[in-house]
Amino acid sequence: MPTTITLIAKTHRTACLDGCGEADASAYDGALGDYLEDLTDELAEEGIKLEINLHDVAAVSYRVEADDEAEESRGHEVFQGLPSFWDRF
């Protein structure tokens, strides 16, 4: 199984917009598709698949699934090393 990162979309949106106003929410919603495309491409370059969970809310905005602990740790390191949503837009 390849390493997979699942972005919990509702939780990600809430975290990104914490303390932001309505204009920021509109900007987030407008740029989200481009962000997800970029993220998918960048993770694929690392051999990591991105899935988007549109339905759930969780304590964290993403989760990593991998065959072993080393690959799971690498998935976290890669994801956390990428520019955040607001660093891109």
Secondary structure, 3 states (H helix, E strand, C coil): CCCEEEEEHHHHHHHHHCCCCHHHHHHHHHHHHHHHHHHHHHHHHCCCEEEEECCCCCCCCEEEECCCHHHHHHHHHHHHHCCCHHHHC
